[in-house]
Amino acid sequence: MSGVAVVVDSVSDLSPEQAAAAGITVVPLTVTFGEKEYRAGVDMSAEQFWTELTAPGAPFPKTAAASPGSFKETFEKLFNAGADEILYVGASSKLSATLGSAKLAADMLPGKRIHVIDSNTASMGAGLLALYAVEQAAAGLSGEKLAADVAAKVSKVDLYVVLETLEYLKRGGRISPARAAIGNVLSVKPIITVEDGVVETADRPRTRGRARERLIELLVATKPQRICVLHGQASDVTQFADELAKLTKLPRDKVLINLIGASVGPHVGPGAYGAVVMTG
């Protein structure tokens, strides 16, 4: 190994296959179901997470940031393997303490060139930035130039996700039971996004059909150059990806489809779907 090694955390929702193919190292967050603790993407795959989450009587999972020690160990392994520099692209610091852990780990390794980038987003928002970083690193960019290039791309990434149910926002304490009940009665399917690193509501369409129409409007309006469809075991995601490719005139093989994993899944719930787009 030489050059710049790219690192993400499991909030990125990169699949193991994508990470391995791109040479990206993933630092896992922890997810806990009752007394059982797992490392996201290591001890528990995305598929296993959804099986556990939707099991009858399953406790609501809790997630915990990766520790500074985990990052320090990862960084040291990469340097020992021959990396000259490291670029870490993390989930928004306003959504997870993991970016702070990475910064602390970098401080523990004085003299080492470690560049920490706040993606200001989550899920494959960070994942697409990491894949972009690998492409740019292959072109021979130094760590400093690569970090500046990726940081400039942060504002070019948008994420929109439709929630199938409000139950998981309620169970996670993000909305009140009364608000969840009213929303479910009215068939509200909120579309969430991430603005300035914080989850916001982009729209509150009623009915599944209208939510899909509005989601497509929002995504196509960005004029994306890269797309990754995200879902929590939602149906028809392949058809959704086909439609996005046609409307944006992107080659179908350039529209990825990723299953949301254990680090993000508890916050959106089953049936959620949407996409991350990169422009510019």
C-alpha positions as CSV (number, residue, x, y, z in Angstrom):
1,M,0.0,0.0,0.0
2,S,1.1,3.5,-0.7
3,G,-0.4,6.9,-1.3
4,V,-3.6,8.0,0.5
5,A,-5.7,5.4,2.2
6,V,-9.5,6.2,2.4
7,V,-11.4,5.4,5.6
8,V,-15.2,5.7,6.4
9,D,-17.4,4.6,9.2
10,S,-20.4,2.3,9.0
11,V,-22.8,5.2,8.8
12,S,-21.7,5.4,5.2
13,D,-23.7,2.3,4.3
14,L,-21.1,1.2,1.8
15,S,-21.6,-2.5,1.3
16,P,-18.6,-4.8,2.2
17,E,-18.3,-5.6,-1.5
18,Q,-18.1,-1.9,-2.5
19,A,-15.6,-1.1,0.2
20,A,-13.4,-4.1,-0.7
21,A,-13.5,-3.3,-4.4
22,A,-12.5,0.3,-3.8
23,G,-9.9,-0.5,-1.1
24,I,-11.8,1.6,1.5
25,T,-11.5,0.7,5.2
26,V,-14.7,0.8,7.2
27,V,-14.7,1.5,11.0
28,P,-17.9,0.0,12.5
29,L,-20.2,1.7,15.0
30,T,-21.9,-0.5,17.6
31,V,-25.6,-1.5,17.6
32,T,-27.2,-3.0,20.6
33,F,-30.4,-5.1,20.7
34,G,-31.2,-5.6,24.4
35,E,-28.2,-7.3,25.8
36,K,-26.7,-8.2,22.5
37,E,-24.0,-5.9,21.1
38,Y,-22.8,-6.0,17.5
39,R,-20.3,-4.2,15.3
40,A,-22.3,-2.9,12.3
41,G,-21.2,-4.6,9.1
42,V,-18.8,-6.9,11.0
43,D,-20.8,-9.0,13.5
44,M,-24.1,-8.0,11.9
45,S,-24.8,-7.6,8.2
46,A,-27.3,-5.1,6.9
47,E,-29.6,-8.0,6.0
48,Q,-29.3,-9.5,9.5
49,F,-30.0,-6.1,11.0
50,W,-33.4,-5.8,9.3
51,T,-34.3,-9.4,10.3
52,E,-33.6,-8.6,13.9
53,L,-35.3,-5.2,13.8
54,T,-38.5,-6.5,12.4
55,A,-38.7,-9.7,14.6
56,P,-41.8,-9.8,16.8
57,G,-41.1,-8.3,20.2
58,A,-37.6,-7.1,19.2
59,P,-36.2,-4.4,21.5
60,F,-35.5,-1.0,19.8
61,P,-31.8,-1.0,19.0
62,K,-29.3,1.6,20.2
63,T,-26.3,2.8,18.3
64,A,-23.0,4.0,19.7
65,A,-20.2,5.9,18.0
66,A,-16.9,4.2,17.2
67,S,-14.3,4.9,19.8
68,P,-11.1,6.9,19.4
69,G,-9.2,3.7,20.2
70,S,-10.9,1.9,17.2
71,F,-9.8,4.7,14.9
72,K,-6.3,4.8,16.3
73,E,-5.9,1.0,15.8
74,T,-7.3,1.3,12.2
75,F,-5.0,4.2,11.3
76,E,-1.9,2.5,12.7
77,K,-2.7,-0.7,10.7
78,L,-3.0,1.3,7.5
79,F,0.3,3.2,8.1
80,N,2.0,-0.1,9.0
81,A,0.7,-1.5,5.7
82,G,2.4,1.2,3.8
83,A,0.0,4.1,3.6
84,D,1.6,7.5,3.3
85,E,-1.5,9.5,4.4
86,I,-5.1,8.8,5.5
87,L,-8.3,10.5,4.4
88,Y,-11.3,9.8,6.7
89,V,-14.7,10.8,5.4
90,G,-17.2,10.7,8.3
91,A,-20.9,11.1,9.0
92,S,-22.0,14.6,10.0
93,S,-20.6,15.6,13.4
94,K,-24.0,16.9,14.3
95,L,-25.5,13.4,13.9
96,S,-22.8,11.2,15.3
97,A,-19.9,11.5,17.7
98,T,-17.8,9.3,15.5
99,L,-16.1,12.1,13.6
100,G,-14.9,13.5,17.0
101,S,-13.4,10.1,17.8
102,A,-11.5,10.1,14.5
103,K,-10.1,13.6,15.3
104,L,-9.0,12.4,18.8
105,A,-7.3,9.4,17.2
106,A,-5.5,11.6,14.7
107,D,-4.2,13.7,17.6
108,M,-2.9,10.5,19.2
109,L,-0.6,10.0,16.2
110,P,1.4,13.2,15.9
111,G,3.5,13.5,12.8
112,K,1.2,11.3,10.8
113,R,-0.8,12.9,8.0
114,I,-4.4,12.2,8.7
115,H,-7.1,14.3,7.0
116,V,-10.6,14.3,8.6
117,I,-13.5,15.4,6.5
118,D,-17.0,16.1,7.9
119,S,-19.4,14.9,5.1
120,N,-22.1,17.0,6.7
121,T,-24.5,14.2,5.7
122,A,-25.1,10.5,6.4
123,S,-25.4,7.1,4.8
124,M,-24.2,6.9,1.2
125,G,-23.7,10.7,1.2
126,A,-20.5,9.9,2.9
127,G,-20.1,6.7,0.9
128,L,-20.3,8.5,-2.5
129,L,-17.7,11.1,-1.2
130,A,-15.4,8.2,-0.2
131,L,-15.8,6.5,-3.6
132,Y,-15.0,9.8,-5.3
133,A,-12.0,10.2,-3.0
134,V,-10.6,6.8,-4.2
135,E,-11.0,7.9,-7.8
136,Q,-9.1,11.1,-7.2
137,A,-6.4,9.4,-5.1
138,A,-5.8,7.0,-8.0
139,A,-5.1,10.1,-10.1
140,G,-2.2,10.9,-7.9
141,L,-3.5,13.7,-5.7
142,S,-1.7,14.3,-2.4
143,G,-3.6,13.9,0.8
144,E,-3.8,17.7,1.3
145,K,-5.1,18.3,-2.3
146,L,-7.4,15.3,-2.0
147,A,-8.9,16.6,1.3
148,A,-9.5,20.0,-0.2
149,D,-11.1,18.4,-3.3
150,V,-13.4,16.1,-1.3
151,A,-14.3,19.0,1.1
152,A,-15.4,21.1,-1.9
153,K,-17.7,18.2,-3.0
154,V,-19.5,18.1,0.4
155,S,-22.0,20.8,-0.7
156,K,-22.6,18.9,-4.0
157,V,-24.3,16.0,-2.1
158,D,-28.0,15.7,-1.4
159,L,-29.9,13.0,0.4
160,Y,-33.7,12.5,0.4
161,V,-35.5,9.6,2.0
162,V,-39.2,8.8,2.3
163,L,-40.3,7.1,5.6
164,E,-42.9,4.4,5.3
165,T,-43.8,4.6,8.9
166,L,-43.4,7.1,11.8
167,E,-43.2,4.3,14.3
168,Y,-39.4,4.2,14.4
169,L,-39.1,8.0,14.9
170,K,-41.5,7.5,17.8
171,R,-39.6,4.6,19.3
172,G,-36.4,6.5,18.9
173,G,-37.8,9.4,20.8
174,R,-37.6,11.8,17.9
175,I,-41.4,12.5,17.7
176,S,-44.2,12.2,20.3
177,P,-46.6,9.2,20.2
178,A,-49.5,11.6,19.6
179,R,-47.7,13.1,16.5
180,A,-46.9,9.7,15.2
181,A,-50.5,8.5,15.6
182,I,-51.9,11.5,13.8
183,G,-49.4,11.2,11.0
184,N,-50.2,7.5,10.6
185,V,-53.9,8.2,10.5
186,L,-53.4,10.9,7.8
187,S,-51.1,8.5,5.9
188,V,-48.3,11.1,6.0
189,K,-45.1,9.9,4.4
190,P,-42.4,12.4,5.4
191,I,-39.5,13.0,3.1
192,I,-36.4,13.7,5.2
193,T,-33.1,15.3,4.1
194,V,-29.9,16.5,5.7
195,E,-29.2,20.2,5.7
196,D,-26.0,21.7,7.3
197,G,-25.4,18.3,8.9
198,V,-28.8,18.1,10.6
199,V,-31.9,15.9,9.6
200,E,-34.7,18.1,8.4
201,T,-38.1,17.5,6.8
202,A,-38.1,18.4,3.1
203,D,-41.9,17.7,2.6
204,R,-44.8,15.9,4.2
205,P,-46.8,14.4,1.4
206,R,-49.9,12.3,2.1
207,T,-50.1,8.9,0.5
208,R,-47.4,6.7,-0.8
209,G,-48.0,7.6,-4.4
210,R,-47.6,11.3,-3.8
211,A,-44.5,10.8,-1.7
212,R,-42.9,8.9,-4.5
213,E,-43.8,11.6,-7.1
214,R,-42.4,14.3,-4.8
215,L,-39.2,12.4,-4.0
216,I,-38.5,12.0,-7.7
217,E,-39.1,15.7,-8.3
218,L,-36.6,16.6,-5.6
219,L,-33.9,14.2,-6.8
220,V,-34.2,15.0,-10.6
221,A,-34.2,18.7,-9.9
222,T,-30.6,18.4,-8.6
223,K,-29.4,17.3,-12.0
224,P,-27.2,14.6,-10.5
225,Q,-24.1,13.0,-12.0
226,R,-24.0,10.2,-9.5
227,I,-26.9,8.4,-7.7
228,C,-27.2,5.8,-5.0
229,V,-30.7,4.5,-4.2
230,L,-31.1,3.7,-0.5
231,H,-33.7,1.5,1.1
232,G,-34.7,-0.4,4.2
233,Q,-36.0,-3.5,2.6
234,A,-38.4,-1.4,0.5
235,S,-40.1,-3.0,-2.5
236,D,-39.7,-1.9,-6.1
237,V,-36.3,-0.3,-5.5
238,T,-35.0,-1.7,-8.8
239,Q,-37.9,-0.1,-10.7
240,F,-37.2,3.2,-8.8
241,A,-33.6,3.1,-9.8
242,D,-34.6,2.4,-13.4
243,E,-36.9,5.4,-13.4
244,L,-34.2,7.7,-11.9
245,A,-31.7,6.6,-14.5
246,K,-34.2,7.3,-17.3
247,L,-35.2,10.7,-16.0
248,T,-31.6,11.8,-15.3
249,K,-30.2,10.2,-18.5
250,L,-27.6,8.4,-16.5
251,P,-26.4,5.0,-17.5
252,R,-28.3,2.4,-15.5
253,D,-25.0,0.9,-14.1
254,K,-24.1,4.3,-12.7
255,V,-27.2,4.2,-10.4
256,L,-26.2,2.1,-7.3
257,I,-28.7,0.4,-5.0
258,N,-27.6,0.0,-1.3
259,L,-29.4,-1.5,1.6
260,I,-29.3,0.8,4.6
261,G,-27.4,-0.8,7.4
262,A,-27.5,-1.0,11.2
263,S,-26.0,2.4,11.9
264,V,-28.8,4.3,10.1
265,G,-31.6,1.8,9.9
266,P,-33.0,2.4,13.4
267,H,-33.7,6.0,12.6
268,V,-35.6,5.4,9.3
269,G,-37.3,2.1,9.9
270,P,-38.4,-0.6,7.4
271,G,-39.8,0.3,4.0
272,A,-37.9,3.6,3.9
273,Y,-36.4,4.4,0.5
274,G,-34.7,7.3,-1.3
275,A,-31.4,8.3,-2.8
276,V,-28.2,10.2,-2.4
277,V,-27.2,12.3,-5.4
278,M,-23.9,14.1,-6.2
279,T,-23.7,17.0,-8.6
280,G,-20.9,18.9,-10.2
